[in-house]
Amino acid sequence: MSIAIVETTNEGLKRAYQVTIPAQDIAARVDGEVRRMAPSARMPGFRPGKVPPNLLKKMHGPALMQEALQTSIREAMDSLIRDRQLRPATQPDVALGEGYKDGADAELSVALEVLPAIAVPDLAGLALEKLVVPVSEAEVDEAVTRIASSSKRFADAAQGHVAAEGDQIVVDFLGMIDGVAFEGGKAEDAAIELGAGRFIPGFEEQLTGVSAGDERQIAVTFPADYPAAHLAGKEARFDVTVKAVKTAAETAIDDDFAKNLGLTDLEQLRGLLRGQLEQESAGQTRTQMKRALLDKLAAEHSFEVPQGMVEAEFAQIWQQLVEETKREADPAAAMAEIEAEKGDYRAIAERRVRLGLLLSEIGQANGIEITQQEMSTLVSRAAQQYRPEDRQRFADYIAQDAMAAAQLRAPMYEEKVVDFLFGKAEVTTREVTAEELQAAIEAEDGAIGHVHGPDCDHDHDHHHGHDHGAAKKPAAKKAKSEPAAEDAAVQPAKKAKVKPAGTPAVEEAAAAEAGASPARKPAAKKARPAEAEDVPAEAAKPKRAKKAVAADGA
């Protein structure tokens, strides 16, 4: 293919070219397709395979020309990227000249951003402090006590006993709004622990002081933000019949208590709880170390990053923040607040992209990859969120979509790179209190979640990306509010398309050298969660995460 290429822009990471595809190359491709069709072509008046080429071209010309043009453009772009040794950060913007007509040269305008050249850091001097919190026996005692208190046993109270906070009452109730019973407002033999706060405000309180056999009529108002919209803010009346009053029986913390939980003895229970506490503490320690690591990398490496990636990452951040403001008590005020901090969020997006590119380079330079077995495990776990009948469809979708597969494996890839860096660092350990560890986590300057580095080399047909919308956690006020605790950017790839606003730059990178299309959602539908009961608020309103940027998102 004899294309002509003229570079028109070379500024920083921006490149632009004029690419000319000769008309004869496109025509030759059309003629080749006609020759391929001829042996099997059929047309009235001609024997099979004997249709004249000029008639075939007349009949199928427009479609053949369009296909030939698209193929020629695709090959021209591959040639441009290969011959000029380009590493596109996002999908190149290709425009065909407005005046193009069949039979003429195809004039293309191509604009793109390329990946920066990043020097792999020397890890010889990397030093990190590891803050650890020993688990005390007192903490284990407290955990055992919590389990015992949550495993309360209730026994019938003495006749005439007046129900008090901490007691359990068994009741039948019927709820009505404006004298009409409503769906979900009726129950029989409902067990209510007074003071537990599992029912809507005022419900438990008005039943304090009842005895078995009592009948009461209570009035309550559903909260304005009650999950069931048809009840939110409504005044209701409940007719309640008390069938029994029970008092809590003290739970003895001994071997029998452990056996009732399915364990051998109390020491086994304590061991399990100790291990859980140690695991939680280790998770916090890892968070602290990871944030410190990323802050060191950010402080020591400054290079230009593709603004297309930054804009895509910022769009993802911004979309999450906007969605969160809609759940605030005063959406307009919340929106004004994030608007005032828009520059901070854009800086967060740029930092994410920079760290993502850096971790990508480190991973590639050191041969870090996700094995096929690990990938199979990731697919299997992710498929569990779908209905059983849709899980194979999900697995097939991942197998067929390069970007989706890349997004799925990216978080694990990042953790592998981080573990590699931990192994290379000189680590000093210091024991601290839980409060000191939390303070150290919140004091880190980092404002980044998962830096999803790809598990591939820039110049090979592999794929990488990100798929993680982890739950947000409060962080230092300084860090502002970063929407997803574990989101960040990675190196993009040869043909990764920039998707509309709201798509993270990380996902743009997921198709990396393979030229995969942006990820699509699989046809499989997620299983619906169990329906929450409408009344009286056993389905407690979930707590909404505070808008805060997690420095690392662990």
Backbone torsions as a table, in degrees:
resi	resn	phi	psi	omega
1	MET	NA	122.5	-172.2
2	SER	-101.1	67.9	179.8
3	ILE	-84.1	155.6	176.4
4	ALA	-111.9	132.8	-176.9
5	ILE	-123.9	129.2	176.0
6	VAL	-126.4	121.2	178.2
7	GLU	-77.4	127.5	-178.9
8	THR	-110.6	-20.2	178.7
9	THR	-141.7	134.6	174.3
10	ASN	-148.4	81.0	-176.5
11	GLU	-128.8	113.0	-179.0
12	GLY	61.2	-121.3	179.0
13	LEU	-96.9	1.5	-178.4
14	LYS	-89.6	135.6	176.5
15	ARG	-134.1	146.4	175.7
16	ALA	-144.4	145.4	-176.3
17	TYR	-142.1	152.7	166.9
18	GLN	-106.6	121.1	-177.5
19	VAL	-117.8	127.5	179.9
20	THR	-113.3	124.5	175.9
21	ILE	-105.1	115.8	-177.4
22	PRO	-59.5	142.4	-179.6
23	ALA	-58.7	-36.1	-177.7
24	GLN	-66.0	-28.9	177.8
25	ASP	-68.0	-41.2	179.3
26	ILE	-67.9	-41.6	179.7
27	ALA	-64.0	-39.8	179.9
28	ALA	-64.1	-34.9	178.4
29	ARG	-67.9	-38.8	177.8
30	VAL	-64.8	-44.5	-179.6
31	ASP	-61.9	-38.3	179.3
32	GLY	-63.9	-37.9	179.9
33	GLU	-70.5	-37.4	177.3
34	VAL	-62.5	-42.6	178.7
35	ARG	-63.4	-35.1	179.3
36	ARG	-67.6	-37.3	-178.2
37	MET	-75.8	-30.8	-168.6
38	ALA	-53.2	-47.0	-175.4
39	PRO	-60.3	-24.9	-177.9
40	SER	-112.4	3.6	-176.4
41	ALA	-72.1	143.4	177.7
42	ARG	-126.9	140.0	178.6
43	MET	-154.9	137.6	179.4
44	PRO	-53.2	133.1	178.6
45	GLY	94.2	-7.1	-179.8
46	PHE	-127.8	146.3	175.4
47	ARG	-70.4	152.8	178.4
48	PRO	-54.0	129.3	178.7
49	GLY	83.9	0.2	-177.8
50	LYS	-112.5	15.4	178.9
51	VAL	-71.2	128.5	-179.9
52	PRO	-59.7	138.7	-179.9
53	PRO	-55.0	-37.1	-177.6
54	ASN	-65.7	-31.6	176.9
55	LEU	-71.7	-39.0	176.9
56	LEU	-61.4	-42.6	-178.8
57	LYS	-66.7	-36.2	179.2
58	LYS	-67.4	-40.1	-177.5
59	MET	-72.8	-43.6	-173.3
60	HIS	-109.4	8.0	-173.9
61	GLY	-50.2	-55.2	-176.8
62	PRO	-57.3	-43.7	-179.6
63	ALA	-67.2	-41.9	179.7
64	LEU	-65.0	-39.3	179.9
65	MET	-64.9	-42.5	-179.7
66	GLN	-63.9	-43.1	179.8
67	GLU	-65.7	-41.4	179.6
68	ALA	-64.0	-39.6	179.2
69	LEU	-64.3	-46.1	-179.1
70	GLN	-63.2	-42.0	178.7
71	THR	-64.7	-41.3	179.7
72	SER	-63.6	-41.6	178.7
73	ILE	-64.1	-43.9	-179.3
74	ARG	-61.4	-44.6	179.7
75	GLU	-68.7	-35.0	177.9
76	ALA	-63.2	-40.8	179.3
77	MET	-66.9	-40.4	177.1
78	ASP	-61.8	-40.4	179.8
79	SER	-66.3	-42.7	178.5
80	LEU	-58.9	-48.7	-177.7
81	ILE	-65.1	-40.3	-178.8
82	ARG	-71.0	-49.6	-174.3
83	ASP	-68.7	-35.7	-180.0
84	ARG	-91.6	3.2	178.8
85	GLN	51.6	49.5	-179.2
86	LEU	-87.7	149.7	172.6
87	ARG	-124.7	85.1	-175.6
88	PRO	-60.4	139.4	176.6
89	ALA	-82.9	-31.7	179.0
90	THR	-142.4	175.4	179.4
91	GLN	-59.6	125.1	177.5
92	PRO	-58.9	145.2	177.1
93	ASP	-91.0	110.9	-175.6
94	VAL	-113.5	126.7	179.4
95	ALA	-127.1	130.7	176.3
96	LEU	-87.5	136.5	-178.6
97	GLY	-51.5	136.5	-175.2
98	GLU	-59.7	-29.5	-175.5
99	GLY	-90.3	14.6	-175.6
100	TYR	-65.9	136.3	175.5
101	LYS	-132.4	151.6	177.4
102	ASP	-53.9	136.6	178.7
103	GLY	92.3	-2.6	179.8
104	ALA	-108.1	164.1	173.5
105	ASP	-62.2	144.7	176.7
106	ALA	-94.6	116.5	-180.0
107	GLU	-99.9	118.6	-177.7
108	LEU	-111.5	138.4	170.1
109	SER	-106.1	123.6	-175.7
110	VAL	-121.9	125.6	177.0
111	ALA	-128.9	139.4	180.0
112	LEU	-160.3	166.5	170.0
113	GLU	-111.3	144.7	179.8
114	VAL	-110.5	160.4	177.4
115	LEU	-71.1	144.2	178.0
116	PRO	-73.5	155.4	172.4
117	ALA	-79.6	121.6	-175.8
118	ILE	-117.9	124.9	176.7
119	ALA	-77.8	126.2	177.6
120	VAL	-65.2	126.1	-174.8
121	PRO	-66.1	149.8	173.3
122	ASP	-79.0	117.4	-174.2
123	LEU	-91.4	2.2	-174.9
124	ALA	-60.4	-36.0	-175.7
125	GLY	-98.7	13.2	-177.1
126	LEU	-70.6	123.3	-179.4
127	ALA	-129.3	135.8	-179.6
128	LEU	-135.2	148.9	174.8
129	GLU	-104.6	131.1	-179.1
130	LYS	-106.3	113.9	-179.4
131	LEU	-94.5	123.1	-177.8
132	VAL	-120.9	145.5	178.6
133	VAL	-116.2	108.2	178.9
134	PRO	-65.0	144.4	177.4
135	VAL	-88.2	122.0	-177.7
136	SER	-90.5	160.6	177.3
137	GLU	-65.2	-29.7	178.4
138	ALA	-63.3	-37.7	178.0
139	GLU	-67.3	-37.8	177.1
140	VAL	-65.1	-42.8	177.1
141	ASP	-57.6	-43.7	-178.6
142	GLU	-64.0	-39.3	179.3
143	ALA	-65.8	-40.8	178.0
144	VAL	-62.8	-42.9	-179.8
145	THR	-63.1	-38.1	178.8
146	ARG	-62.8	-41.8	178.8
147	ILE	-64.3	-42.0	-179.6
148	ALA	-63.1	-39.5	-179.0
149	SER	-71.0	-28.5	179.1
150	SER	-84.3	-7.5	178.8
151	SER	-108.9	39.6	-177.6
152	LYS	-59.5	142.9	171.9
153	ARG	-111.4	136.0	-178.5
154	PHE	-113.6	138.9	177.6
155	ALA	-124.7	151.8	-179.1
156	ASP	-55.7	133.9	179.4
157	ALA	-79.0	163.7	177.4
158	ALA	-62.2	151.0	-178.7
159	GLN	-58.0	132.9	180.0
160	GLY	87.3	-2.3	-179.8
161	HIS	-61.8	133.8	179.8
162	VAL	-92.5	124.0	-176.1
163	ALA	-64.7	131.8	178.7
164	ALA	-126.0	173.0	179.2
165	GLU	-57.7	134.7	-177.1
166	GLY	98.8	-19.1	176.6
167	ASP	-82.8	163.4	176.6
168	GLN	-114.4	134.8	175.8
169	ILE	-117.4	146.1	177.2
170	VAL	-111.4	121.8	-171.3
171	VAL	-136.0	159.0	163.1
172	ASP	-107.3	141.7	176.4
173	PHE	-144.7	154.8	176.4
174	LEU	-135.6	123.5	-179.5
175	GLY	-101.2	143.8	178.7
176	MET	-138.7	145.3	173.9
177	ILE	-121.2	122.0	-175.6
178	ASP	55.1	38.1	176.2
179	GLY	78.9	4.0	-178.3
180	VAL	-116.4	127.2	178.1
181	ALA	-63.4	143.8	-177.9
182	PHE	-120.7	158.4	-176.6
183	GLU	-62.3	132.4	179.3
184	GLY	85.6	-0.6	-175.9
185	GLY	-96.2	11.9	-178.1
186	LYS	-124.7	140.2	177.2
187	ALA	-152.4	152.3	175.3
188	GLU	-125.6	141.2	-179.5
189	ASP	53.9	39.9	177.3
190	ALA	-77.9	128.1	179.1
191	ALA	-92.9	123.0	-178.3
192	ILE	-123.5	122.0	174.1
193	GLU	-90.3	113.2	-176.8
194	LEU	-66.6	132.3	179.8
195	GLY	91.9	-7.1	-178.9
196	ALA	-76.3	-20.0	177.1
197	GLY	71.3	28.8	-178.6
198	ARG	-90.1	-10.8	-179.7
199	PHE	-111.0	168.5	-176.0
200	ILE	-60.8	151.3	-177.0
201	PRO	-51.7	132.5	177.1
202	GLY	95.7	-18.7	-176.6
203	PHE	-71.7	-54.9	-179.0
204	GLU	-66.5	-40.6	-175.6
205	GLU	-58.4	-39.1	-176.8
206	GLN	-76.5	-7.2	177.8
207	LEU	-102.8	-2.5	174.3
208	THR	-66.7	133.2	179.2
209	GLY	97.0	1.4	179.2
210	VAL	-81.3	162.2	174.4
211	SER	-126.8	163.6	178.9
212	ALA	-57.5	132.2	-179.8
213	GLY	97.5	-13.3	-179.8
214	ASP	-68.8	151.4	171.2
215	GLU	-123.9	132.7	-178.2
216	ARG	-134.8	152.6	173.9
217	GLN	-119.7	119.0	-176.9
218	ILE	-120.7	149.9	178.9
219	ALA	-115.9	131.9	178.8
220	VAL	-136.9	163.8	175.3
221	THR	-122.4	124.7	178.6
222	PHE	-66.4	140.8	178.6
223	PRO	-57.6	149.7	-179.3
224	ALA	-62.5	-27.7	-179.7
225	ASP	-102.7	25.1	180.0
226	TYR	-60.7	137.3	-175.0
227	PRO	-56.6	-36.5	178.6
228	ALA	-82.1	106.8	-172.7
229	ALA	-59.1	-33.5	-176.7
230	HIS	-73.3	-8.6	178.1
231	LEU	-111.1	-18.5	-175.0
232	ALA	-54.5	126.2	176.6
233	GLY	77.1	-0.4	-176.9
234	LYS	-85.3	144.9	173.5
235	GLU	-87.2	135.2	-177.5
236	ALA	-133.8	155.7	175.6
237	ARG	-120.0	135.4	179.2
238	PHE	-119.9	128.9	171.6
239	ASP	-94.5	119.6	-172.6
240	VAL	-120.2	132.2	173.8
241	THR	-114.9	121.8	-178.0
242	VAL	-88.4	117.9	-176.4
243	LYS	-96.7	-26.4	179.6
244	ALA	-161.6	151.8	173.4
245	VAL	-122.8	130.7	-178.0
246	LYS	-126.1	148.6	176.5
247	THR	-111.9	151.7	-178.5
248	ALA	-73.6	132.2	175.5
249	ALA	-92.1	134.5	-177.5
250	GLU	-63.0	133.4	-179.8
251	THR	-93.6	118.7	177.8
252	ALA	-78.3	127.3	179.9
253	ILE	-89.2	95.2	-177.4
254	ASP	-149.1	-171.2	-178.5
255	ASP	-61.0	-36.8	179.7
256	ASP	-63.3	-38.8	177.1
257	PHE	-59.5	-44.8	179.2
258	ALA	-65.0	-39.8	-179.9
259	LYS	-63.8	-35.0	177.3
260	ASN	-64.6	-20.4	177.5
261	LEU	-91.8	3.2	178.5
262	GLY	89.4	14.7	-178.7
263	LEU	-107.2	172.2	-177.4
264	THR	-75.8	-48.2	-178.3
265	ASP	-159.3	179.8	-177.3
266	LEU	-64.3	-35.6	-178.5
267	GLU	-64.8	-34.7	177.1
268	GLN	-66.4	-40.0	176.9
269	LEU	-61.7	-45.4	179.8
270	ARG	-62.6	-38.9	179.3
271	GLY	-64.3	-41.6	178.5
272	LEU	-63.9	-42.9	179.9
273	LEU	-68.0	-37.4	178.1
274	ARG	-62.4	-43.0	178.7
275	GLY	-62.9	-38.8	178.5
276	GLN	-65.5	-43.0	178.9
277	LEU	-64.2	-39.4	178.9
278	GLU	-66.4	-37.0	178.1
279	GLN	-65.4	-42.5	178.2
280	GLU	-62.8	-41.5	179.5
281	SER	-65.2	-40.9	178.8
282	ALA	-63.6	-35.2	177.6
283	GLY	-63.7	-41.8	177.3
284	GLN	-65.6	-39.0	178.1
285	THR	-63.0	-42.1	178.9
286	ARG	-63.2	-40.8	177.7
287	THR	-57.5	-46.9	-179.4
288	GLN	-61.6	-44.3	-178.8
289	MET	-67.3	-40.0	-178.3
290	LYS	-66.4	-41.8	178.7
291	ARG	-64.5	-41.0	178.6
292	ALA	-63.2	-40.7	179.0
293	LEU	-61.4	-49.3	-178.1
294	LEU	-64.3	-36.1	177.4
295	ASP	-64.3	-38.6	177.9
296	LYS	-64.1	-45.3	180.0
297	LEU	-62.9	-42.0	-179.7
298	ALA	-64.8	-39.0	-177.5
299	ALA	-71.1	-29.7	-173.1
300	GLU	-97.9	-5.1	-176.8
301	HIS	-134.2	118.8	178.5
302	SER	-130.7	120.4	177.7
303	PHE	-151.1	158.4	-179.3
304	GLU	-66.4	140.3	178.9
305	VAL	-120.1	151.9	-179.4
306	PRO	-63.4	123.1	-177.5
307	GLN	-68.3	-24.2	175.5
308	GLY	-63.5	-39.2	177.2
309	MET	-68.3	-41.0	180.0
310	VAL	-62.9	-44.2	-179.3
311	GLU	-63.7	-39.8	179.3
312	ALA	-66.2	-40.5	178.9
313	GLU	-67.2	-41.8	178.7
314	PHE	-62.8	-39.9	179.6
315	ALA	-59.7	-39.0	178.5
316	GLN	-66.1	-44.2	178.2
317	ILE	-60.8	-47.2	-174.4
318	TRP	-65.8	-40.5	179.5
319	GLN	-60.8	-42.8	179.3
320	GLN	-63.6	-41.6	-179.9
321	LEU	-64.8	-42.7	179.9
322	VAL	-62.3	-42.5	178.3
323	GLU	-62.3	-36.9	-179.4
324	GLU	-69.2	-35.4	179.9
325	THR	-63.1	-28.4	-179.1
326	LYS	-66.8	-19.5	-179.1
327	ARG	-96.7	0.5	179.2
328	GLU	-78.1	158.8	177.6
329	ALA	-61.9	-36.9	178.9
330	ASP	-124.9	86.0	-176.2
331	PRO	-56.4	-38.2	-177.8
332	ALA	-64.5	-43.4	179.2
333	ALA	-66.4	-40.0	179.3
334	ALA	-64.4	-39.1	179.2
335	MET	-66.1	-40.3	178.7
336	ALA	-62.8	-36.0	-179.2
337	GLU	-65.6	-45.8	-178.2
338	ILE	-73.2	-29.5	176.0
339	GLU	-61.2	-39.0	-179.4
340	ALA	-67.0	-22.4	-177.3
341	GLU	-108.9	19.6	-174.9
342	LYS	-59.2	-38.4	179.4
343	GLY	-62.8	-35.6	178.6
344	ASP	-65.7	-40.4	-179.7
345	TYR	-67.7	-34.7	177.6
346	ARG	-66.4	-37.0	177.1
347	ALA	-65.2	-37.5	177.0
348	ILE	-61.9	-43.9	179.9
349	ALA	-60.8	-42.7	-179.3
350	GLU	-65.8	-40.2	178.6
351	ARG	-63.6	-42.3	178.5
352	ARG	-57.6	-49.0	-178.7
353	VAL	-61.2	-45.5	-177.9
354	ARG	-61.5	-46.9	179.8
355	LEU	-66.6	-35.5	177.8
356	GLY	-62.0	-45.3	178.2
357	LEU	-63.1	-40.2	-178.5
358	LEU	-66.6	-46.6	178.6
359	LEU	-64.0	-34.0	176.9
360	SER	-60.7	-46.6	179.8
361	GLU	-62.3	-41.9	179.9
362	ILE	-62.7	-44.4	-179.4
363	GLY	-63.4	-44.6	-179.6
364	GLN	-65.5	-41.8	-178.0
365	ALA	-65.6	-22.2	-176.0
366	ASN	-113.9	17.2	172.3
367	GLY	66.6	28.1	-180.0
368	ILE	-79.9	133.1	-178.4
369	GLU	-151.4	165.8	175.8
370	ILE	-99.5	124.9	-178.7
371	THR	-75.3	163.3	178.7
372	GLN	-63.5	-37.1	178.8
373	GLN	-65.0	-42.4	178.0
374	GLU	-63.6	-39.2	179.5
375	MET	-65.2	-40.0	178.6
376	SER	-61.5	-39.1	178.4
377	THR	-65.4	-41.4	178.8
378	LEU	-61.7	-43.8	-179.7
379	VAL	-63.4	-44.1	-179.0
380	SER	-61.2	-43.5	179.8
381	ARG	-66.1	-45.3	-178.2
382	ALA	-64.5	-32.3	-178.3
383	ALA	-67.4	-20.1	-177.4
384	GLN	-65.9	-18.3	-179.8
385	GLN	-79.2	-5.1	178.9
386	TYR	-105.2	162.9	176.6
387	ARG	-61.7	149.2	-178.1
388	PRO	-51.6	-40.8	-177.4
389	GLU	-71.4	-13.8	-178.7
390	ASP	-104.0	-2.8	-173.6
391	ARG	-68.4	-38.3	178.1
392	GLN	-67.7	-36.4	177.5
393	ARG	-62.3	-38.5	177.5
394	PHE	-64.3	-44.9	-179.8
395	ALA	-61.3	-40.4	178.2
396	ASP	-64.6	-39.0	179.0
397	TYR	-61.4	-44.6	179.3
398	ILE	-63.7	-39.7	-179.2
399	ALA	-65.8	-29.6	-175.2
400	GLN	-94.8	-20.2	-175.4
401	ASP	-109.8	109.2	-175.1
402	ALA	-61.4	-41.0	-177.6
403	MET	-69.0	-41.6	179.6
404	ALA	-61.3	-41.6	178.2
405	ALA	-63.5	-40.6	179.9
406	ALA	-64.1	-41.8	179.2
407	GLN	-62.5	-36.8	-177.2
408	LEU	-68.5	-39.9	-176.0
409	ARG	-87.6	-11.4	-173.6
410	ALA	-59.7	-45.2	-179.7
411	PRO	-59.2	-39.9	177.8
412	MET	-65.1	-38.1	179.3
413	TYR	-61.4	-43.8	179.5
414	GLU	-58.9	-45.8	-178.7
415	GLU	-63.5	-32.5	177.0
416	LYS	-66.4	-40.5	178.4
417	VAL	-65.3	-43.0	179.5
418	VAL	-62.8	-43.5	178.3
419	ASP	-61.7	-38.8	177.6
420	PHE	-60.7	-44.3	-179.6
421	LEU	-67.3	-37.5	175.3
422	PHE	-59.2	-40.7	-179.1
423	GLY	-67.1	-28.1	179.7
424	LYS	-84.8	-19.9	-174.7
425	ALA	-79.3	154.1	170.5
426	GLU	-87.3	110.4	-172.1
427	VAL	-106.6	126.9	173.4
428	THR	-109.2	138.2	-175.6
429	THR	-105.9	138.5	177.5
430	ARG	-138.8	130.2	177.4
431	GLU	-80.2	134.6	-180.0
432	VAL	-138.5	173.2	174.6
433	THR	-84.4	165.3	178.4
434	ALA	-60.4	-37.1	179.9
435	GLU	-66.5	-39.9	179.8
436	GLU	-67.2	-38.1	179.0
437	LEU	-65.2	-44.1	179.3
438	GLN	-63.3	-39.7	178.9
439	ALA	-63.9	-38.5	179.3
440	ALA	-66.2	-38.5	178.7
441	ILE	-63.3	-45.4	-177.3
442	GLU	-73.3	-19.3	-178.4
443	ALA	-83.4	-15.0	-179.8
444	GLU	-62.4	142.5	-177.3
445	ASP	-80.8	-12.7	-173.0
446	GLY	-61.2	147.9	175.4
447	ALA	-135.4	68.1	-176.5
448	ILE	-151.4	148.7	176.3
449	GLY	-106.7	-134.6	-179.8
450	HIS	-61.8	124.6	171.0
451	VAL	-96.6	93.1	-169.6
452	HIS	-80.5	91.9	177.0
453	GLY	-77.3	147.4	-179.5
454	PRO	-78.1	156.9	176.9
455	ASP	-103.4	53.0	-179.9
456	CYS	-156.3	171.5	177.0
457	ASP	-92.7	148.2	-178.0
458	HIS	-55.8	-37.9	-167.8
459	ASP	-99.4	19.8	178.2
460	HIS	-128.6	160.7	-176.0
461	ASP	-82.0	71.8	173.6
462	HIS	-119.1	178.3	-175.8
463	HIS	-135.6	151.7	176.2
464	HIS	-157.3	167.8	-179.4
465	GLY	167.8	-146.5	-172.4
466	HIS	-153.0	146.7	177.2
467	ASP	-148.7	79.5	-177.4
468	HIS	-151.2	116.3	173.0
469	GLY	-119.1	74.4	-175.2
470	ALA	-79.1	162.4	-178.7
471	ALA	-67.2	144.1	-179.7
472	LYS	-78.6	151.0	174.7
473	LYS	-130.4	145.7	177.8
474	PRO	-61.6	148.1	178.1
475	ALA	-143.1	-172.2	-177.8
476	ALA	-58.8	141.7	-179.0
477	LYS	-59.2	-33.9	-177.9
478	LYS	-56.8	-33.1	-173.4
479	ALA	-76.1	-6.1	-177.1
480	LYS	66.1	-157.1	-176.0
481	SER	-117.4	112.4	-179.9
482	GLU	-103.1	123.2	-168.8
483	PRO	-59.9	-53.4	-176.9
484	ALA	-108.0	128.0	-173.3
485	ALA	-63.3	-24.1	-175.6
486	GLU	-130.2	46.2	178.3
487	ASP	-115.1	142.7	171.5
488	ALA	-164.5	-170.1	-173.4
489	ALA	-110.4	156.8	174.3
490	VAL	-127.5	173.8	173.2
491	GLN	-60.5	135.1	178.2
492	PRO	-87.6	-163.5	-174.3
493	ALA	-145.5	-176.2	-170.6
494	LYS	-53.8	-46.7	-173.7
495	LYS	-127.2	29.0	179.2
496	ALA	-70.4	125.0	-178.2
497	LYS	-82.7	143.8	173.0
498	VAL	-81.8	119.1	-177.3
499	LYS	-88.6	173.1	-178.6
500	PRO	-60.9	167.8	179.4
501	ALA	-52.3	142.0	179.1
502	GLY	103.9	-9.3	179.0
503	THR	-100.1	127.1	-177.0
504	PRO	-66.7	147.6	179.2
505	ALA	-61.3	-26.1	178.8
506	VAL	-58.7	-42.5	-178.6
507	GLU	-69.4	-30.6	177.6
508	GLU	-62.0	-31.4	-177.1
509	ALA	-79.1	-14.8	-169.0
510	ALA	-63.3	-24.3	-177.5
511	ALA	-86.4	2.5	-170.7
512	ALA	-7.3	-150.8	-165.9
513	GLU	-44.6	-9.1	-173.1
514	ALA	-87.1	-12.2	-178.7
515	GLY	70.4	32.5	-179.1
516	ALA	-74.7	154.3	175.9
517	SER	-75.5	158.6	177.4
518	PRO	-56.9	149.6	-176.3
519	ALA	-61.5	139.1	173.6
520	ARG	-110.3	154.6	175.1
521	LYS	-76.5	136.5	179.6
522	PRO	-66.8	157.5	-179.2
523	ALA	-68.7	-23.2	-178.2
524	ALA	-62.6	137.0	179.7
525	LYS	-95.1	143.3	176.5
526	LYS	-71.2	148.4	177.0
527	ALA	-67.2	138.4	180.0
528	ARG	-74.8	141.7	175.5
529	PRO	-68.3	160.5	179.1
530	ALA	-60.7	142.5	-179.7
531	GLU	-66.3	133.1	178.2
532	ALA	-79.7	145.5	176.4
533	GLU	-68.9	141.6	-178.0
534	ASP	-71.2	-42.0	-168.1
535	VAL	-139.1	153.4	-11.6
536	PRO	-99.1	69.0	171.7
537	ALA	72.0	29.6	165.3
538	GLU	-62.3	-30.2	173.6
539	ALA	-80.8	82.6	-175.6
540	ALA	-66.4	147.2	178.5
541	LYS	-64.8	127.5	-179.4
542	PRO	-67.9	148.0	178.5
543	LYS	-75.4	137.4	-179.5
544	ARG	-92.2	131.6	-178.2
545	ALA	-66.7	139.5	177.6
546	LYS	-68.5	142.5	177.2
547	LYS	-70.4	107.8	178.5
548	ALA	-153.0	146.3	-180.0
549	VAL	-87.8	122.3	174.3
550	ALA	-79.8	127.3	-176.3
551	ALA	-60.5	-32.7	177.6
552	ASP	-133.8	-21.7	176.1
553	GLY	81.1	13.3	-178.6
554	ALA	-69.9	NA	NA
